[in-house]
Amino acid sequence: MEITTTQAVAAMQKYGGNGVQKLAACWLALDAEKRQRLEEAFSPEFQHYRAMYVEDVKAAA
């Protein structure tokens, strides 16, 4: 299952603490080039919330 960054950001907004929620809000406010740079800088966080999104989908099924 390919999880998009937008889906990961949704999980960040839903499950993240204050800092991660701010990171998600920042990503949403940026243009495509800056979004890519932010995602590269915070790759572990984005990967973690991609995995959380998968778990959320499994739990909802």
mmCIF file of the N, C-alpha and C atoms, coordinates in Angstrom:
data_MODEL
# 
_entry.id   MODEL 
# 
loop_
_atom_site.group_PDB 
_atom_site.id 
_atom_site.type_symbol 
_atom_site.label_atom_id 
_atom_site.label_alt_id 
_atom_site.label_comp_id 
_atom_site.label_asym_id 
_atom_site.label_entity_id 
_atom_site.label_seq_id 
_atom_site.pdbx_PDB_ins_code 
_atom_site.Cartn_x 
_atom_site.Cartn_y 
_atom_site.Cartn_z 
_atom_site.occupancy 
_atom_site.B_iso_or_equiv 
_atom_site.pdbx_formal_charge 
_atom_site.auth_seq_id 
_atom_site.auth_comp_id 
_atom_site.auth_asym_id 
_atom_site.auth_atom_id 
_atom_site.pdbx_PDB_model_num 
ATOM 1   N N  . MET A 1 1  ? 0.849   -1.179 0.000  1.00 0.00 ? 1  MET A N  1 
ATOM 2   C CA . MET A 1 1  ? 0.000   0.000  0.000  1.00 0.00 ? 1  MET A CA 1 
ATOM 3   C C  . MET A 1 1  ? 0.893   1.240  0.000  1.00 0.00 ? 1  MET A C  1 
ATOM 4   N N  . GLU A 1 2  ? 0.735   2.063  -1.016 1.00 0.00 ? 2  GLU A N  1 
ATOM 5   C CA . GLU A 1 2  ? 1.507   3.307  -1.129 1.00 0.00 ? 2  GLU A CA 1 
ATOM 6   C C  . GLU A 1 2  ? 0.789   4.413  -0.352 1.00 0.00 ? 2  GLU A C  1 
ATOM 7   N N  . ILE A 1 3  ? 1.454   4.952  0.650  1.00 0.00 ? 3  ILE A N  1 
ATOM 8   C CA . ILE A 1 3  ? 0.878   6.019  1.469  1.00 0.00 ? 3  ILE A CA 1 
ATOM 9   C C  . ILE A 1 3  ? 1.457   7.342  0.999  1.00 0.00 ? 3  ILE A C  1 
ATOM 10  N N  . THR A 1 4  ? 0.586   8.263  0.652  1.00 0.00 ? 4  THR A N  1 
ATOM 11  C CA . THR A 1 4  ? 1.033   9.571  0.187  1.00 0.00 ? 4  THR A CA 1 
ATOM 12  C C  . THR A 1 4  ? 1.466   10.439 1.360  1.00 0.00 ? 4  THR A C  1 
ATOM 13  N N  . THR A 1 5  ? 2.197   11.465 1.047  1.00 0.00 ? 5  THR A N  1 
ATOM 14  C CA . THR A 1 5  ? 2.585   12.415 2.088  1.00 0.00 ? 5  THR A CA 1 
ATOM 15  C C  . THR A 1 5  ? 1.355   13.097 2.664  1.00 0.00 ? 5  THR A C  1 
ATOM 16  N N  . THR A 1 6  ? 0.368   13.368 1.835  1.00 0.00 ? 6  THR A N  1 
ATOM 17  C CA . THR A 1 6  ? -0.866  13.987 2.329  1.00 0.00 ? 6  THR A CA 1 
ATOM 18  C C  . THR A 1 6  ? -1.538  13.091 3.366  1.00 0.00 ? 6  THR A C  1 
ATOM 19  N N  . GLN A 1 7  ? -1.534  11.784 3.135  1.00 0.00 ? 7  GLN A N  1 
ATOM 20  C CA . GLN A 1 7  ? -2.108  10.857 4.106  1.00 0.00 ? 7  GLN A CA 1 
ATOM 21  C C  . GLN A 1 7  ? -1.275  10.831 5.386  1.00 0.00 ? 7  GLN A C  1 
ATOM 22  N N  . ALA A 1 8  ? 0.040   10.876 5.244  1.00 0.00 ? 8  ALA A N  1 
ATOM 23  C CA . ALA A 1 8  ? 0.910   10.925 6.420  1.00 0.00 ? 8  ALA A CA 1 
ATOM 24  C C  . ALA A 1 8  ? 0.655   12.192 7.223  1.00 0.00 ? 8  ALA A C  1 
ATOM 25  N N  . VAL A 1 9  ? 0.467   13.308 6.531  1.00 0.00 ? 9  VAL A N  1 
ATOM 26  C CA . VAL A 1 9  ? 0.195   14.583 7.204  1.00 0.00 ? 9  VAL A CA 1 
ATOM 27  C C  . VAL A 1 9  ? -1.141  14.514 7.943  1.00 0.00 ? 9  VAL A C  1 
ATOM 28  N N  . ALA A 1 10 ? -2.127  13.856 7.366  1.00 0.00 ? 10 ALA A N  1 
ATOM 29  C CA . ALA A 1 10 ? -3.414  13.684 8.054  1.00 0.00 ? 10 ALA A CA 1 
ATOM 30  C C  . ALA A 1 10 ? -3.221  12.906 9.354  1.00 0.00 ? 10 ALA A C  1 
ATOM 31  N N  . ALA A 1 11 ? -2.383  11.872 9.320  1.00 0.00 ? 11 ALA A N  1 
ATOM 32  C CA . ALA A 1 11 ? -2.087  11.112 10.534 1.00 0.00 ? 11 ALA A CA 1 
ATOM 33  C C  . ALA A 1 11 ? -1.321  11.966 11.536 1.00 0.00 ? 11 ALA A C  1 
ATOM 34  N N  . MET A 1 12 ? -0.434  12.823 11.051 1.00 0.00 ? 12 MET A N  1 
ATOM 35  C CA . MET A 1 12 ? 0.306   13.724 11.932 1.00 0.00 ? 12 MET A CA 1 
ATOM 36  C C  . MET A 1 12 ? -0.656  14.659 12.658 1.00 0.00 ? 12 MET A C  1 
ATOM 37  N N  . GLN A 1 13 ? -1.637  15.171 11.935 1.00 0.00 ? 13 GLN A N  1 
ATOM 38  C CA . GLN A 1 13 ? -2.619  16.069 12.535 1.00 0.00 ? 13 GLN A CA 1 
ATOM 39  C C  . GLN A 1 13 ? -3.478  15.339 13.562 1.00 0.00 ? 13 GLN A C  1 
ATOM 40  N N  . LYS A 1 14 ? -3.796  14.082 13.282 1.00 0.00 ? 14 LYS A N  1 
ATOM 41  C CA . LYS A 1 14 ? -4.688  13.314 14.148 1.00 0.00 ? 14 LYS A CA 1 
ATOM 42  C C  . LYS A 1 14 ? -3.982  12.781 15.391 1.00 0.00 ? 14 LYS A C  1 
ATOM 43  N N  . TYR A 1 15 ? -2.766  12.262 15.229 1.00 0.00 ? 15 TYR A N  1 
ATOM 44  C CA . TYR A 1 15 ? -2.094  11.547 16.308 1.00 0.00 ? 15 TYR A CA 1 
ATOM 45  C C  . TYR A 1 15 ? -0.871  12.250 16.884 1.00 0.00 ? 15 TYR A C  1 
ATOM 46  N N  . GLY A 1 16 ? -0.363  13.244 16.195 1.00 0.00 ? 16 GLY A N  1 
ATOM 47  C CA . GLY A 1 16 ? 0.872   13.882 16.629 1.00 0.00 ? 16 GLY A CA 1 
ATOM 48  C C  . GLY A 1 16 ? 0.694   14.778 17.839 1.00 0.00 ? 16 GLY A C  1 
ATOM 49  N N  . GLY A 1 17 ? 1.790   14.966 18.529 1.00 0.00 ? 17 GLY A N  1 
ATOM 50  C CA . GLY A 1 17 ? 1.813   15.943 19.603 1.00 0.00 ? 17 GLY A CA 1 
ATOM 51  C C  . GLY A 1 17 ? 1.848   17.348 19.016 1.00 0.00 ? 17 GLY A C  1 
ATOM 52  N N  . ASN A 1 18 ? 1.968   18.330 19.868 1.00 0.00 ? 18 ASN A N  1 
ATOM 53  C CA . ASN A 1 18 ? 1.929   19.721 19.431 1.00 0.00 ? 18 ASN A CA 1 
ATOM 54  C C  . ASN A 1 18 ? 2.960   20.019 18.345 1.00 0.00 ? 18 ASN A C  1 
ATOM 55  N N  . GLY A 1 19 ? 4.195   19.582 18.536 1.00 0.00 ? 19 GLY A N  1 
ATOM 56  C CA . GLY A 1 19 ? 5.248   19.869 17.562 1.00 0.00 ? 19 GLY A CA 1 
ATOM 57  C C  . GLY A 1 19 ? 4.985   19.218 16.215 1.00 0.00 ? 19 GLY A C  1 
ATOM 58  N N  . VAL A 1 20 ? 4.535   17.982 16.221 1.00 0.00 ? 20 VAL A N  1 
ATOM 59  C CA . VAL A 1 20 ? 4.246   17.271 14.973 1.00 0.00 ? 20 VAL A CA 1 
ATOM 60  C C  . VAL A 1 20 ? 3.035   17.890 14.282 1.00 0.00 ? 20 VAL A C  1 
ATOM 61  N N  . GLN A 1 21 ? 2.051   18.308 15.048 1.00 0.00 ? 21 GLN A N  1 
ATOM 62  C CA . GLN A 1 21 ? 0.896   18.984 14.453 1.00 0.00 ? 21 GLN A CA 1 
ATOM 63  C C  . GLN A 1 21 ? 1.321   20.295 13.797 1.00 0.00 ? 21 GLN A C  1 
ATOM 64  N N  . LYS A 1 22 ? 2.244   21.004 14.410 1.00 0.00 ? 22 LYS A N  1 
ATOM 65  C CA . LYS A 1 22 ? 2.763   22.244 13.814 1.00 0.00 ? 22 LYS A CA 1 
ATOM 66  C C  . LYS A 1 22 ? 3.551   21.939 12.542 1.00 0.00 ? 22 LYS A C  1 
ATOM 67  N N  . LEU A 1 23 ? 4.311   20.844 12.553 1.00 0.00 ? 23 LEU A N  1 
ATOM 68  C CA . LEU A 1 23 ? 5.044   20.417 11.364 1.00 0.00 ? 23 LEU A CA 1 
ATOM 69  C C  . LEU A 1 23 ? 4.068   20.120 10.223 1.00 0.00 ? 23 LEU A C  1 
ATOM 70  N N  . ALA A 1 24 ? 2.973   19.441 10.530 1.00 0.00 ? 24 ALA A N  1 
ATOM 71  C CA . ALA A 1 24 ? 1.950   19.145 9.523  1.00 0.00 ? 24 ALA A CA 1 
ATOM 72  C C  . ALA A 1 24 ? 1.339   20.436 8.984  1.00 0.00 ? 24 ALA A C  1 
ATOM 73  N N  . ALA A 1 25 ? 1.039   21.372 9.868  1.00 0.00 ? 25 ALA A N  1 
ATOM 74  C CA . ALA A 1 25 ? 0.461   22.649 9.435  1.00 0.00 ? 25 ALA A CA 1 
ATOM 75  C C  . ALA A 1 25 ? 1.442   23.409 8.551  1.00 0.00 ? 25 ALA A C  1 
ATOM 76  N N  . CYS A 1 26 ? 2.707   23.357 8.912  1.00 0.00 ? 26 CYS A N  1 
ATOM 77  C CA . CYS A 1 26 ? 3.742   24.014 8.104  1.00 0.00 ? 26 CYS A CA 1 
ATOM 78  C C  . CYS A 1 26 ? 3.798   23.386 6.720  1.00 0.00 ? 26 CYS A C  1 
ATOM 79  N N  . TRP A 1 27 ? 3.801   22.059 6.646  1.00 0.00 ? 27 TRP A N  1 
ATOM 80  C CA . TRP A 1 27 ? 3.838   21.360 5.357  1.00 0.00 ? 27 TRP A CA 1 
ATOM 81  C C  . TRP A 1 27 ? 2.650   21.782 4.496  1.00 0.00 ? 27 TRP A C  1 
ATOM 82  N N  . LEU A 1 28 ? 1.472   21.875 5.095  1.00 0.00 ? 28 LEU A N  1 
ATOM 83  C CA . LEU A 1 28 ? 0.271   22.260 4.347  1.00 0.00 ? 28 LEU A CA 1 
ATOM 84  C C  . LEU A 1 28 ? 0.362   23.685 3.806  1.00 0.00 ? 28 LEU A C  1 
ATOM 85  N N  . ALA A 1 29 ? 1.088   24.554 4.495  1.00 0.00 ? 29 ALA A N  1 
ATOM 86  C CA . ALA A 1 29 ? 1.168   25.960 4.104  1.00 0.00 ? 29 ALA A CA 1 
ATOM 87  C C  . ALA A 1 29 ? 2.204   26.225 3.008  1.00 0.00 ? 29 ALA A C  1 
ATOM 88  N N  . LEU A 1 30 ? 3.081   25.256 2.748  1.00 0.00 ? 30 LEU A N  1 
ATOM 89  C CA . LEU A 1 30 ? 4.195   25.484 1.829  1.00 0.00 ? 30 LEU A CA 1 
ATOM 90  C C  . LEU A 1 30 ? 3.862   25.111 0.389  1.00 0.00 ? 30 LEU A C  1 
ATOM 91  N N  . ASP A 1 31 ? 4.695   25.634 -0.522 1.00 0.00 ? 31 ASP A N  1 
ATOM 92  C CA . ASP A 1 31 ? 4.580   25.222 -1.929 1.00 0.00 ? 31 ASP A CA 1 
ATOM 93  C C  . ASP A 1 31 ? 5.290   23.876 -2.104 1.00 0.00 ? 31 ASP A C  1 
ATOM 94  N N  . ALA A 1 32 ? 5.153   23.279 -3.279 1.00 0.00 ? 32 ALA A N  1 
ATOM 95  C CA . ALA A 1 32 ? 5.646   21.918 -3.525 1.00 0.00 ? 32 ALA A CA 1 
ATOM 96  C C  . ALA A 1 32 ? 7.146   21.772 -3.277 1.00 0.00 ? 32 ALA A C  1 
ATOM 97  N N  . GLU A 1 33 ? 7.933   22.745 -3.708 1.00 0.00 ? 33 GLU A N  1 
ATOM 98  C CA . GLU A 1 33 ? 9.387   22.658 -3.526 1.00 0.00 ? 33 GLU A CA 1 
ATOM 99  C C  . GLU A 1 33 ? 9.762   22.665 -2.048 1.00 0.00 ? 33 GLU A C  1 
ATOM 100 N N  . LYS A 1 34 ? 9.163   23.562 -1.302 1.00 0.00 ? 34 LYS A N  1 
ATOM 101 C CA . LYS A 1 34 ? 9.479   23.652 0.127  1.00 0.00 ? 34 LYS A CA 1 
ATOM 102 C C  . LYS A 1 34 ? 8.915   22.459 0.893  1.00 0.00 ? 34 LYS A C  1 
ATOM 103 N N  . ARG A 1 35 ? 7.776   21.927 0.450  1.00 0.00 ? 35 ARG A N  1 
ATOM 104 C CA . ARG A 1 35 ? 7.234   20.717 1.074  1.00 0.00 ? 35 ARG A CA 1 
ATOM 105 C C  . ARG A 1 35 ? 8.232   19.578 0.954  1.00 0.00 ? 35 ARG A C  1 
ATOM 106 N N  . GLN A 1 36 ? 8.821   19.432 -0.218 1.00 0.00 ? 36 GLN A N  1 
ATOM 107 C CA . GLN A 1 36 ? 9.802   18.365 -0.443 1.00 0.00 ? 36 GLN A CA 1 
ATOM 108 C C  . GLN A 1 36 ? 11.006  18.539 0.474  1.00 0.00 ? 36 GLN A C  1 
ATOM 109 N N  . ARG A 1 37 ? 11.492  19.752 0.606  1.00 0.00 ? 37 ARG A N  1 
ATOM 110 C CA . ARG A 1 37 ? 12.637  20.024 1.485  1.00 0.00 ? 37 ARG A CA 1 
ATOM 111 C C  . ARG A 1 37 ? 12.300  19.709 2.936  1.00 0.00 ? 37 ARG A C  1 
ATOM 112 N N  . LEU A 1 38 ? 11.098  20.094 3.367  1.00 0.00 ? 38 LEU A N  1 
ATOM 113 C CA . LEU A 1 38 ? 10.671  19.826 4.739  1.00 0.00 ? 38 LEU A CA 1 
ATOM 114 C C  . LEU A 1 38 ? 10.553  18.322 4.977  1.00 0.00 ? 38 LEU A C  1 
ATOM 115 N N  . GLU A 1 39 ? 9.974   17.624 4.012  1.00 0.00 ? 39 GLU A N  1 
ATOM 116 C CA . GLU A 1 39 ? 9.826   16.176 4.139  1.00 0.00 ? 39 GLU A CA 1 
ATOM 117 C C  . GLU A 1 39 ? 11.188  15.481 4.210  1.00 0.00 ? 39 GLU A C  1 
ATOM 118 N N  . GLU A 1 40 ? 12.154  15.945 3.443  1.00 0.00 ? 40 GLU A N  1 
ATOM 119 C CA . GLU A 1 40 ? 13.499  15.370 3.493  1.00 0.00 ? 40 GLU A CA 1 
ATOM 120 C C  . GLU A 1 40 ? 14.161  15.638 4.843  1.00 0.00 ? 40 GLU A C  1 
ATOM 121 N N  . ALA A 1 41 ? 13.969  16.831 5.373  1.00 0.00 ? 41 ALA A N  1 
ATOM 122 C CA . ALA A 1 41 ? 14.584  17.195 6.652  1.00 0.00 ? 41 ALA A CA 1 
ATOM 123 C C  . ALA A 1 41 ? 13.987  16.415 7.822  1.00 0.00 ? 41 ALA A C  1 
ATOM 124 N N  . PHE A 1 42 ? 12.716  16.078 7.723  1.00 0.00 ? 42 PHE A N  1 
ATOM 125 C CA . PHE A 1 42 ? 12.012  15.372 8.792  1.00 0.00 ? 42 PHE A CA 1 
ATOM 126 C C  . PHE A 1 42 ? 11.553  13.993 8.322  1.00 0.00 ? 42 PHE A C  1 
ATOM 127 N N  . SER A 1 43 ? 12.385  13.342 7.541  1.00 0.00 ? 43 SER A N  1 
ATOM 128 C CA . SER A 1 43 ? 12.038  12.042 6.967  1.00 0.00 ? 43 SER A CA 1 
ATOM 129 C C  . SER A 1 43 ? 11.599  11.006 8.008  1.00 0.00 ? 43 SER A C  1 
ATOM 130 N N  . PRO A 1 44 ? 12.296  10.863 9.143  1.00 0.00 ? 44 PRO A N  1 
ATOM 131 C CA . PRO A 1 44 ? 11.853  9.855  10.121 1.00 0.00 ? 44 PRO A CA 1 
ATOM 132 C C  . PRO A 1 44 ? 10.430  10.103 10.632 1.00 0.00 ? 44 PRO A C  1 
ATOM 133 N N  . GLU A 1 45 ? 10.090  11.359 10.842 1.00 0.00 ? 45 GLU A N  1 
ATOM 134 C CA . GLU A 1 45 ? 8.746   11.674 11.316 1.00 0.00 ? 45 GLU A CA 1 
ATOM 135 C C  . GLU A 1 45 ? 7.701   11.337 10.252 1.00 0.00 ? 45 GLU A C  1 
ATOM 136 N N  . PHE A 1 46 ? 7.969   11.714 9.009  1.00 0.00 ? 46 PHE A N  1 
ATOM 137 C CA . PHE A 1 46 ? 7.014   11.421 7.943  1.00 0.00 ? 46 PHE A CA 1 
ATOM 138 C C  . PHE A 1 46 ? 6.852   9.910  7.768  1.00 0.00 ? 46 PHE A C  1 
ATOM 139 N N  . GLN A 1 47 ? 7.944   9.153  7.859  1.00 0.00 ? 47 GLN A N  1 
ATOM 140 C CA . GLN A 1 47 ? 7.859   7.694  7.736  1.00 0.00 ? 47 GLN A CA 1 
ATOM 141 C C  . GLN A 1 47 ? 7.053   7.103  8.890  1.00 0.00 ? 47 GLN A C  1 
ATOM 142 N N  . HIS A 1 48 ? 7.270   7.605  10.091 1.00 0.00 ? 48 HIS A N  1 
ATOM 143 C CA . HIS A 1 48 ? 6.537   7.117  11.264 1.00 0.00 ? 48 HIS A CA 1 
ATOM 144 C C  . HIS A 1 48 ? 5.031   7.310  11.085 1.00 0.00 ? 48 HIS A C  1 
ATOM 145 N N  . TYR A 1 49 ? 4.631   8.461  10.617 1.00 0.00 ? 49 TYR A N  1 
ATOM 146 C CA . TYR A 1 49 ? 3.199   8.732  10.472 1.00 0.00 ? 49 TYR A CA 1 
ATOM 147 C C  . TYR A 1 49 ? 2.608   8.070  9.230  1.00 0.00 ? 49 TYR A C  1 
ATOM 148 N N  . ARG A 1 50 ? 3.426   7.720  8.256  1.00 0.00 ? 50 ARG A N  1 
ATOM 149 C CA . ARG A 1 50 ? 2.951   6.861  7.161  1.00 0.00 ? 50 ARG A CA 1 
ATOM 150 C C  . ARG A 1 50 ? 2.546   5.503  7.739  1.00 0.00 ? 50 ARG A C  1 
ATOM 151 N N  . ALA A 1 51 ? 3.402   4.964  8.599  1.00 0.00 ? 51 ALA A N  1 
ATOM 152 C CA . ALA A 1 51 ? 3.110   3.679  9.241  1.00 0.00 ? 51 ALA A CA 1 
ATOM 153 C C  . ALA A 1 51 ? 1.871   3.788  10.123 1.00 0.00 ? 51 ALA A C  1 
ATOM 154 N N  . MET A 1 52 ? 1.726   4.886  10.824 1.00 0.00 ? 52 MET A N  1 
ATOM 155 C CA . MET A 1 52 ? 0.542   5.076  11.663 1.00 0.00 ? 52 MET A CA 1 
ATOM 156 C C  . MET A 1 52 ? -0.722  5.139  10.815 1.00 0.00 ? 52 MET A C  1 
ATOM 157 N N  . TYR A 1 53 ? -0.641  5.745  9.641  1.00 0.00 ? 53 TYR A N  1 
ATOM 158 C CA . TYR A 1 53 ? -1.793  5.810  8.749  1.00 0.00 ? 53 TYR A CA 1 
ATOM 159 C C  . TYR A 1 53 ? -2.214  4.399  8.338  1.00 0.00 ? 53 TYR A C  1 
ATOM 160 N N  . VAL A 1 54 ? -1.246  3.547  8.023  1.00 0.00 ? 54 VAL A N  1 
ATOM 161 C CA . VAL A 1 54 ? -1.547  2.161  7.649  1.00 0.00 ? 54 VAL A CA 1 
ATOM 162 C C  . VAL A 1 54 ? -2.256  1.449  8.795  1.00 0.00 ? 54 VAL A C  1 
ATOM 163 N N  . GLU A 1 55 ? -1.759  1.624  10.014 1.00 0.00 ? 55 GLU A N  1 
ATOM 164 C CA . GLU A 1 55 ? -2.388  0.996  11.177 1.00 0.00 ? 55 GLU A CA 1 
ATOM 165 C C  . GLU A 1 55 ? -3.806  1.515  11.384 1.00 0.00 ? 55 GLU A C  1 
ATOM 166 N N  . ASP A 1 56 ? -4.002  2.797  11.146 1.00 0.00 ? 56 ASP A N  1 
ATOM 167 C CA . ASP A 1 56 ? -5.327  3.398  11.282 1.00 0.00 ? 56 ASP A CA 1 
ATOM 168 C C  . ASP A 1 56 ? -6.300  2.784  10.277 1.00 0.00 ? 56 ASP A C  1 
ATOM 169 N N  . VAL A 1 57 ? -5.844  2.584  9.048  1.00 0.00 ? 57 VAL A N  1 
ATOM 170 C CA . VAL A 1 57 ? -6.686  1.979  8.009  1.00 0.00 ? 57 VAL A CA 1 
ATOM 171 C C  . VAL A 1 57 ? -7.025  0.540  8.383  1.00 0.00 ? 57 VAL A C  1 
ATOM 172 N N  . LYS A 1 58 ? -6.038  -0.199 8.887  1.00 0.00 ? 58 LYS A N  1 
ATOM 173 C CA . LYS A 1 58 ? -6.279  -1.589 9.297  1.00 0.00 ? 58 LYS A CA 1 
ATOM 174 C C  . LYS A 1 58 ? -7.289  -1.657 10.437 1.00 0.00 ? 58 LYS A C  1 
ATOM 175 N N  . ALA A 1 59 ? -7.174  -0.748 11.392 1.00 0.00 ? 59 ALA A N  1 
ATOM 176 C CA . ALA A 1 59 ? -8.080  -0.739 12.537 1.00 0.00 ? 59 ALA A CA 1 
ATOM 177 C C  . ALA A 1 59 ? -9.506  -0.392 12.123 1.00 0.00 ? 59 ALA A C  1 
ATOM 178 N N  . ALA A 1 60 ? -9.640  0.437  11.104 1.00 0.00 ? 60 ALA A N  1 
ATOM 179 C CA . ALA A 1 60 ? -10.968 0.851  10.648 1.00 0.00 ? 60 ALA A CA 1 
ATOM 180 C C  . ALA A 1 60 ? -11.654 -0.234 9.814  1.00 0.00 ? 60 ALA A C  1 
ATOM 181 N N  . ALA A 1 61 ? -10.870 -1.169 9.301  1.00 0.00 ? 61 ALA A N  1 
ATOM 182 C CA . ALA A 1 61 ? -11.443 -2.214 8.421  1.00 0.00 ? 61 ALA A CA 1 
ATOM 183 C C  . ALA A 1 61 ? -12.166 -3.291 9.194  1.00 0.00 ? 61 ALA A C  1 
# 
